[in-house]
Amino acid sequence: MAGPATRYPSPPRADRVRSPEELRRRREARQRQLRRRRLTLLGAVLGALALVIVVIAALSGGSSSSKQQRSSGSARGARKQHAPTSAEYRRESRAISRVLSYTPFVSRGSPRKREIALTIDDGPGPLTPQFVRTLQRLHVPATFFVVGQQLNSFDGGLRDAVRAGFAIGDHTEQHQNLPSLPSRLQAKAVQDAALRIRSFGVPYPRLFRPPAGAFDAATLQVLRRHRMLAVLWTVDTEDFTRPGNRAIVQRAVDGARNGAIILMHDGGGDRSQTLAALPAIVHRLRARGYQLVTVPQMLLHDPPSRRQARPLSPGA
């Protein structure tokens, strides 16, 4: 009986010799595979980076939105003041030109609208940046009438007012009493201040307030050449006499009426009482339903009457 068949190991098979063409194809295949892996890795890194950017933007936007909501809530419905655009400036400038076509000066806006304009004279002074911050915090627009020589020491106050979007008017170079000057010097007093204001990036001023409200026929001729409207006032707080915070508030509120232009000061002396009175003035006027606007806004919203009266008080 035959035993189990004996198995012998197969003779080793000789390695198959690959052609150069096959070796080239294999190398190319490996290179393509490496490129695919690198692209996949790069895509994963870019995707993770994009996700991080989206998360950061969402968190930042949420924080900014909540701050804006808190800010608008604290203003209790007041409109936030912003720097006027060129289109807004052109509309307001056209409104000034329309008013100039029938009166060279205004002391009051239209009695039809429940609007009041706060105007602030004789600056900038050392407290002007605080005036600007207070008005911004209260979301109140205002009109500043600037004395040119004050920019020698307190130019930062004008920069702040411009940055906040407040209206800027001319108040002469050295707070001169214009009727006491010949026409040539009146023109110089007006133009010198206007050019200095213009150098701060402000459009050439279209509004002018004569110191103490004093002007004559020569003044009006000068203003006509410069296309400026003289802005007087309805209510003089007499804050330059430093009567105390309560007296300043009471005078502003007692004189309030539709279209009123209220006179206050941020320069020319210690104006800490005016600064302290400002929040109470704003709150009490708003409580009576008045909207606070700049002089150009008042002229644009509803042109004033052709009948304008000079103020009874001389101002300062």
C-alpha positions in Angstrom: 0.0 0.0 0.0 1.4 3.2 -1.0 2.1 5.8 1.6 1.0 9.4 1.5 2.4 11.4 -1.3 5.4 13.4 -0.3 5.1 17.2 -1.0 8.1 19.0 -2.2 8.4 22.7 -1.9 7.8 24.6 -5.1 10.9 26.0 -6.6 11.2 29.7 -6.0 9.5 31.8 -8.6 11.7 34.3 -10.2 10.7 38.0 -9.7 8.9 39.4 -12.6 10.9 42.0 -14.4 8.8 45.3 -14.8 9.2 47.4 -17.8 10.4 51.1 -17.5 6.9 52.2 -18.7 5.2 50.3 -15.9 7.6 51.8 -13.3 6.9 55.3 -14.6 3.2 54.7 -14.3 3.5 53.5 -10.7 5.6 56.5 -9.7 3.0 58.8 -11.2 0.2 57.0 -9.3 2.1 57.4 -6.0 2.6 61.1 -6.7 -1.1 61.6 -7.5 -2.0 59.9 -4.3 0.4 62.2 -2.3 -1.1 65.3 -3.9 -4.6 64.1 -3.0 -3.6 63.6 0.6 -2.0 67.0 0.8 -5.0 68.7 -0.7 -7.3 66.9 1.7 -5.2 68.1 4.6 -5.1 71.7 3.3 -8.8 71.7 2.9 -9.3 70.5 6.5 -7.0 73.2 7.8 -8.8 76.0 5.8 -12.2 74.7 6.9 -11.2 74.8 10.6 -9.8 78.3 10.1 -13.0 79.5 8.5 -15.1 78.1 11.3 -12.9 79.9 13.9 -13.4 83.2 12.0 -17.2 82.7 11.8 -17.4 82.0 15.5 -15.3 85.1 16.4 -17.4 87.3 14.1 -20.6 86.0 15.6 -19.5 86.7 19.2 -18.2 90.2 18.3 -21.4 91.1 16.4 -23.5 89.9 19.3 -21.6 92.0 21.8 -21.8 95.1 19.5 -25.5 94.6 19.0 -26.2 94.3 22.7 -24.2 97.5 23.3 -26.2 99.3 20.6 -29.4 98.1 22.1 -28.4 99.3 25.6 -27.4 102.7 24.1 -30.6 103.2 22.2 -32.6 102.2 25.2 -30.9 104.7 27.4 -31.7 107.4 24.9 -35.4 106.7 25.4 -36.3 107.0 21.7 -33.9 109.9 21.0 -32.3 109.9 17.6 -28.6 109.1 17.6 -26.4 112.0 16.4 -24.0 111.1 13.6 -21.7 113.0 11.3 -23.8 114.4 8.5 -23.2 112.9 5.0 -22.4 115.1 2.1 -26.0 114.6 0.8 -27.4 115.8 4.2 -25.1 118.8 4.2 -26.2 119.8 0.7 -29.9 119.6 1.7 -29.2 121.7 4.8 -27.2 124.2 2.8 -30.0 124.5 0.3 -32.4 125.1 3.2 -30.2 127.9 4.4 -30.1 129.5 1.0 -33.9 129.4 0.8 -34.2 131.2 4.1 -31.6 133.8 3.0 -33.7 134.5 0.0 -36.3 136.3 2.2 -34.5 137.2 5.5 -30.8 137.9 6.4 -31.2 136.7 10.0 -33.4 134.4 12.1 -34.1 134.5 15.8 -36.7 131.7 15.8 -37.7 128.7 13.7 -41.2 127.7 12.6 -43.9 127.9 15.2 -45.6 124.9 13.5 -43.1 122.3 14.7 -42.3 121.2 18.2 -38.5 121.7 17.7 -35.9 123.6 19.7 -32.3 124.3 18.7 -29.6 124.4 21.4 -26.8 126.8 20.4 -23.4 127.2 22.2 -21.2 130.2 21.8 -17.7 131.6 22.4 -15.8 128.3 22.3 -14.0 126.2 22.0 -12.9 126.4 25.6 -11.4 124.0 28.1 -14.8 122.4 28.9 -15.9 122.0 25.2 -14.8 118.3 25.1 -17.0 117.7 28.1 -19.9 119.6 26.5 -19.5 117.3 23.4 -19.4 114.1 25.5 -22.5 115.2 27.5 -24.5 116.0 24.4 -23.4 112.7 22.8 -24.4 110.7 25.9 -27.8 112.4 25.8 -28.1 111.9 22.1 -28.7 115.6 21.6 -27.5 117.6 18.5 -26.4 121.1 18.9 -24.9 124.1 17.0 -21.6 125.5 18.1 -20.6 129.1 17.1 -16.8 129.3 17.1 -14.5 132.2 17.9 -11.4 131.8 15.7 -8.8 132.8 18.2 -10.0 130.2 20.6 -8.6 127.6 18.3 -5.1 128.7 19.3 -5.5 126.9 22.6 -8.5 124.7 22.4 -8.7 123.3 18.9 -9.4 119.8 20.3 -12.8 121.0 21.3 -13.7 121.9 17.7 -12.3 118.5 16.5 -14.5 116.7 19.0 -17.6 118.7 17.9 -16.9 118.1 14.2 -16.3 114.3 14.8 -19.6 114.2 16.7 -21.5 115.6 13.7 -22.6 118.9 15.3 -23.3 122.0 13.2 -20.6 124.6 13.3 -21.0 128.3 12.8 -18.8 131.4 12.6 -18.7 133.8 15.7 -15.9 136.1 14.3 -12.2 135.8 14.8 -11.8 137.8 18.1 -15.4 138.2 19.3 -15.5 141.8 17.9 -18.4 144.2 18.3 -19.1 144.5 14.6 -21.0 147.8 14.3 -18.0 149.6 15.8 -15.8 148.4 12.9 -15.6 149.6 9.3 -16.9 147.3 6.6 -13.4 146.1 5.7 -12.6 145.0 9.2 -16.0 143.4 9.7 -15.3 141.3 6.6 -11.9 140.3 8.0 -13.4 139.3 11.3 -15.9 137.1 9.6 -13.6 135.6 7.0 -10.6 134.9 9.3 -12.7 132.8 11.5 -14.4 131.0 8.6 -11.1 130.1 7.0 -9.8 128.7 10.3 -12.9 126.6 10.8 -12.6 125.4 7.2 -9.1 124.2 7.9 -10.5 121.6 10.3 -12.2 119.8 7.5 -15.5 121.6 8.0 -17.4 122.9 5.0 -17.2 126.7 4.7 -19.7 127.9 7.4 -23.1 129.0 6.2 -24.2 130.2 9.7 -23.0 133.3 11.6 -23.7 134.6 15.0 -22.7 138.3 15.6 -21.2 138.8 19.1 -23.8 140.2 21.5 -26.3 140.0 18.6 -25.0 143.3 17.3 -24.9 144.0 13.5 -25.6 146.8 11.1 -26.2 147.2 7.3 -22.5 146.7 6.6 -22.5 143.4 8.5 -25.4 142.1 6.5 -23.6 143.1 3.2 -20.6 141.1 4.4 -22.7 138.1 5.3 -24.5 138.3 1.9 -21.1 138.1 0.1 -20.2 135.0 2.1 -23.7 133.4 1.7 -24.1 133.3 5.5 -27.3 133.5 7.5 -27.1 135.4 10.8 -28.5 133.3 13.6 -29.8 135.2 16.7 -31.8 133.6 19.5 -35.2 133.3 21.1 -34.1 132.5 24.7 -31.0 133.9 26.4 -30.1 131.7 29.4 -27.7 134.5 30.6 -25.3 131.7 31.7 -22.4 134.0 31.1 -23.4 135.8 34.3 -23.0 132.5 36.3 -26.4 132.7 38.0 -26.2 129.1 39.1 -27.3 125.8 37.6 -31.0 126.1 38.6 -31.3 129.6 37.1 -29.8 128.5 33.8 -32.2 125.5 33.6 -35.2 127.6 34.5 -34.5 130.3 32.0 -34.1 127.7 29.2 -37.3 125.9 30.1 -39.4 129.0 30.8 -38.6 130.4 27.3 -39.2 127.1 25.5 -41.7 127.3 22.6 -42.0 125.9 19.1 -39.0 126.9 17.0 -37.0 128.4 19.9 -33.3 129.0 19.6 -31.6 128.8 23.0 -28.4 130.6 23.7 -25.7 129.1 25.9 -21.9 129.3 26.1 -19.0 126.8 26.3 -16.2 129.4 26.2 -15.3 133.0 27.2 -15.1 132.2 30.9 -15.9 129.5 33.5 -18.8 127.5 31.9 -19.0 124.7 34.5 -22.5 125.9 35.6 -23.8 125.6 32.0 -22.2 122.2 31.6 -23.9 121.0 34.9 -27.2 122.5 33.8 -27.2 120.8 30.4 -28.7 117.4 31.3 -31.6 118.9 33.2 -32.4 121.3 30.3 -32.5 118.4 27.9 -34.6 116.1 30.1 -37.1 118.9 30.9 -37.5 120.0 27.3 -38.0 116.4 26.2 -40.5 115.8 29.0 -42.5 118.7 27.4 -42.5 116.9 24.0 -39.8 119.0 22.3 -37.4 117.5 19.8 -33.9 118.9 19.9 -32.3 119.7 16.5 -29.5 121.7 15.0 -30.2 125.1 13.4 -29.7 123.7 9.9 -32.1 120.8 10.7 -34.7 123.3 12.0 -34.5 125.3 8.8 -34.7 122.2 6.7 -37.7 120.6 8.5 -39.9 123.7 8.3 -38.6 127.1 7.1 -39.1 129.9 9.6 -41.4 132.8 9.3 -40.4 135.8 7.2 -41.1 138.0 10.2 -38.0 137.8 12.4 -37.4 140.0 15.4 -34.2 141.0 17.1 -33.7 139.5 20.6 -34.6 141.7 23.5 -31.5 140.7 25.4 -28.0 141.6 24.0 -26.5 138.2 24.8 -22.7 138.0 25.1 
